[in-house]
Amino acid sequence: MNIENILQTAIIGAIKQLYGADVTTSQITLQKTKKEFKGHYTLVTFPLLKISKKNPEQTAQEIGSYLAEKSPVIAEYNVIKGFLNLTIASEVWLNLLQNINTQPYFGFTPVADDAPLFMVEYSSPNTNKPLHLGHIRNNLLGHSLCKVLAANGKRVVKTNIVNDRGIHICKSMLAWQKWGNDETPQSSGKKGDHLIGEYYVLFDKKYKEELAKLQASGLSKEQAEEQSALMQEAREMLRQWEANDAQTVNLWKMMNGWVYAGFDETYDKLGVSFDKIYYESQTYLAGKDEVLRGVDEGIFVRREDGSVWADLTQEGLDEKILLRSDGTSVYMTQDIGTAKLRFDDYPIHTMIYVVGNEQNYHFQVLSILLDKLGFEFGKGLVHFSYGMVELPEGKMKSREGTVVDADDLMAEMIDTARETSQELGKLDGISAEEADEIATMIGLGALKYFILKVDPKKNMTFNPKESIDFNGNTGPFIQYTHARIKSVLRKAEEQGISVPETLESDIALSEKEESLVQLLAEFPDIVKQAGDEYNVSLIGNYIYDLAKEFNQFYHDFSILKEENTSLRDFRLVLSKNVASTIQKGMKLFGIEVPERM
């Protein structure tokens, strides 16, 4: 039972004794006391005035007086305009810290075999280009959300849908076929996904040159696009692929294989993984079958040109194409098939799609279409919608080759972390191998934390230099705090001082020490809230507050030099559990914390 539960129980008892009324916990409004006032928790008395039949000040005074006299939990109280500020007794904080200290997994709920199954889709790359900064935010959000859900006792399946078919894939294939001269990752020394991305950019360049020539001959932009031989070849390649033409399929398999090898390297470096990967080349046919069933059942309409549409005007939306006139499918068709296959494969309780907010309409439509097709899970789909990520220089465009490559960005972050750490003397006296490990830990930790600390719904600008600052709300600041605590614990061990299992009960604590225990005790609630709201940024902001509070405590109070051994032992236990909570919180972000820095 946490402090708030204990307080609520005590307050319910006080109201029963004072006013003869039975109230529930939902009627007890408790808040953390504002820093400018003395106290730990504040009871808002206004909802209780109908019961007390007295004004707010009187009600607060009576409840406060009763609690101070009758409850060992309350040390003292004060009343400010009907708000009852309660100061919790030091002994309560000591018992609470001791309880936290006995739980290695404090804050986490074990996953039961029959726990509800959450499937989370993230990454969703195209096989015509490498992963970029936008993919990094997507992957980090999805992977962290999976960890947070598991920490809340949910069974989780991490899944990916690879966009491995379509006109954009054919553009890269056609460009390589025309101008590649049989170049391979081995012959070029390039990662496969990088190599294919270059041919996607090359196609766009050649296409624009062709359009310019056609427009120079007197055609309009629309006429030029219609007459583009290059685009017609790309569309023909897509038709050949869907017709299972052996030569086209073999080229597709070879080039996609290069890309997958490149993706695996990037995922490994970023520290993300998947339990099940679906491929659109395997799911789009299931989607076509469902759409054709919808036509047969009168749910969808086939037009004269052969295209298939869904009329969503009754739902306040427009008409949505599901199959093109040439029979090829669109993203929506593929997503219908993917959803069906997933629910066939797993007993999914909740299906969560981690996809940018530019696709809000798409998932609104997907939910409606699945419902129309008779799938019970249609209305229950969750779109984890997040904002775009940019660099200080602005937006990125894949076709123009102006994206920030994920591999390049991670390498840059590690190099910057190494330079910054060397300048600050944090790599002094360690081996080159240890320096590389720490630089990698700091660089990738800075990247992950800077992205995940932002509310997912918001657009954000990623600033590499700002993210590696060892001060402020950054990954390195938190990592350094953890290393600092570990250093204290090592020194204690060197001096023959062990961290005790039990604490003395008569220690007088400072406000700062009490507030740190109070903050530690809030960790389970933060983890639960982050899972309930699908908002992993709550974890980051909590861990930063904890690290900041500890650093202030470390600055103001001695630990190992404290002469009162009971107080010294308390501070060691406190420090140990702050470090443990930082480690657990950062682990939910996929961030490692160093033992020394």
Secondary structure, DSSP 8 states (H G I E B T S, - for coil): --HHHHHHHHHHHHHHHHH-----GGG-EEEE--TTSS-SEEEE-GGGHHHH-S-HHHHHHHHHHHHHHH-TTEEEEEEETTEEEEEE-HHHHHHHHHHHHT-TTTT-B---TTS-EEEEE----BTTS--BHHHHHHHHHHHHHHHHHHHBT-EEEEEEEEB--SHHHHHHHHHHHHH-TT--HHHHT--HHHHHHHHHHHHHHHHHHHHHHHHHTT--HHHHHHH-HHHHHHHHHHHHHHTT-HHHHHHHHHHHHHHHHHHHHHHHHHT---SEEEEHHHHHHHHHHHHHHHHHTTSSEE-TTS-EEEE-GGGTS-EEEEE-TTS-B-HHHHHHHHHHHHHHHS--SEEEEEEEGGGHHHHHHHHHHHHHTT-TTGGG-EEEEE--EEBTTB---TTTT-S-BHHHHHHHHHHHHHHHHHHTTTTTTS-HHHHHHHHHHHHHHHHHHHHHTS-TTS-EE--HHHHT-SSSSSHHHHHHHHHHHHHHHHHHHHTT----SS--S-----HHHHHHHHHHHTHHHHHHHHHHHT-THHHHHHHHHHHHHHHHHHHHS-STT-S-HHHHHHHHHHHHHHHHHHHHHHHTTT----S--
